[in-house]
């Protein structure tokens, strides 16, 4: 027992020590753990509060950006819309340095920030005593380096600060930047409903037609109020009329059926309706006149008429009559050397006195005729003098449609004439005789010596001048109207006494009695191109003015030759009957199409140059979007709309580096801007504007730098509401041939009727191109969109916006700070 108790007393202190030590350690541990938990909670609380401020500041930025994106192109935004466009007014030329514009806070000039209402509302609803303020500035850094493109670039800087109302020193501020591109959509080409650089062979194609409709100017021809069309002639067919020059002319065949009021006004015709030559049932003419031969003040000599066939035939009839009267009962009709032999036989027959009239006639012929040349025969000269005293010259004007079967032909060959021009007197243009290779004088003569095949492309001009409206178009280029004159000396009746100066009275010189009559056949005034010179094509005094002096303005155009011909020197602009106000270094001047030469080059600016030198240049630093391929573009910019249609979203200057760009499945677009395709074709079906919204009317321009437009659709007719431009640029030093069709921007209709509301700017166009052109009796219609012509014009009562502001979707700068204000 005792032992046990002794040992128990020795260990009791140790146990107490251990217990006390453990208790103390636990107390220390508990204290330590308690202290650690309190710091972590405080730190976590601070972190949560800081994140809350970050989220609210970021939300402020997002809200401000959303407001700006909504208003930047919104016509109804009074301030933001205007602020982003201030640079265009403030910097009319090159930008020097940078310019800064306050966007938020509003009103402008306020410096203590803008409170984004939605974000502040979230904070209030959550019970946070937090204030959010924001600021946004537009900084413009650079302008376009290309004078052809008015644009600026810069960045939008948005900053939002979130802070505790009770502890304003506790704050978070977030700043971010996004690229901004500011583009003026207007361009030189906007003034043109149609701009074609190169020669176009189908202006007069009657069954595949081009229709141009200018803007509705209300009849105004003041500068900037009317549409233009440039009709270029680069790569004109090789010819000897305009060899190696840029002077090749384009002709446009007017149609009386379509343009009667304009023709009547141009020629100041009295009355309406077709007219006919005297004693003719065919009223295909729209103006006729007549003058006696003695009325014609000419420099002609008798020798100019030695080749007149009807005079030769009358003279041969007289000589044959005289010889047959001596050699009766002989009654044959001979010519030339055979007739000379007959005359010699008559003179040596002994059946007539050498003083008889018939003997003298035979003697004159036998001694002076050389084949069928009768210039040395006195009797022939007597016949001509009679013709001079009896001839009445008739002439009148009509159109190709009235003379030729223009609808019933292969475009590769000349058309055949209708029946009435085959009449001898009316055959000066179209009679298909062996003398003219069966083609008719006007075709044969213009094809002779490769003179000019363009003169043989006849038909009906496209629908350019509509008398039913006031949509006047000023045409630039060497463009001339064409219609046709038919002229002839009419037949007349006389007798042999007159023809032979009283030598004989009857064709049979042995008969007596009253003089017998003879009808001298009409003399058609065949078209003859010089050389050689003939009485038909030698100049005479202007006979039109002798009869109708009120048409003095026509003096330099007609009528100064006898021959039938194309009247093709009246400028196309004369058909409108208007003078236009055009730009001039001094401001503007009046262009009178009757008095002034046609503008051979585009005249929409005072810095005129050859039409083929015009392009649209793009500053790539001003691009709002940049895509490597057409497929990438489609993936990013085309989406299904709420109606299920594929919608194209347009925003500023968008680049597609390499096509093709296939938009044939896209039928609607929204926005404003241009798609610039660096290389490759663009495929289109019907593509129309989406209904106008807050940003106004939608407009689209598509520019192909090296490609063609291809129409592809299951429909027979396609409607495109856009500006289409295909101009192939060949840089200096390139081996590419600009004359090759592969290097000429084109529009291939591919058998579809096409209507374009916009404008059309091309290198080349051909409507008669088998399946790639228009269908038979098809049309390509280009109607000038007022919002392409003038992007500031009114629509739905609102002035539209000529600019497009594009905001980048990617942050180019992002920063955050705590405890320090920047505004």
Secondary structure, DSSP 8 states (H G I E B T S, - for coil): -HHHHHHHHHHHHHHHHHHHHHHHHHHHHHHHHHHHHHHHHHHHHHHHHHHHHHHHHHHHHHHHHHHHHHHTT-TT-SSHHHHTTHHHHH-SS---S-EEEEEESSSTT--S-B--HHHHHHHHHTT--EEEEEEEEEEEEEE-S-TT--EEEEEEEEEEEEEESS-TTSEEEEEEEEEEEEEE---GGGGEEEEEEE--TTTT-SSEEEEEE----TT--STTSSEEEEEEEET----SSSTTSS---EEEE--HHHHHHHHHHHHT-SS-S-B--TT-S---BSEEEEEEGGG------GGGGTT-HHHHHHHHHHHHHHHHHHSTT------HHHHHHHHHHHHTSSSS-TTSHHHHHHHHHHHH-BTTB-TT-HHHHHHHHHHHHH-EEEEEEE-HHHHB-TTSS-TTS---B-SGGGSGGGTTTT---GGGTTS-HHHHHHHGGG--GGGG--S---B---TTS---EEEESSEEEEEEEEEEE--EEEEHHHHTTTS-SSSSTT--SS--EEEE--EE-----SSS--TTTS----HHHHH-GGGGGGTTTS---SS-EEE--SBGGGGGT--EEEEETTEEEEE-TTTS---SS--SSSS---GGG------GGG-SEEEEEHHHHHHHHEEE-TTS-EEEEEEEEEEEEE--EE-TT--EEEEEEEEEESSS-EEES-BEE---BTTBS-EEEEEESS--EEE--SSSEEEE-SEEEE-----TT----TTSGGGS--EE-TT-EEEEEEEEEES---S-SGGGS--TTEEEEEEE-HHHH-TTSEETTEE---EEEEEEEEEEEEEEEES----
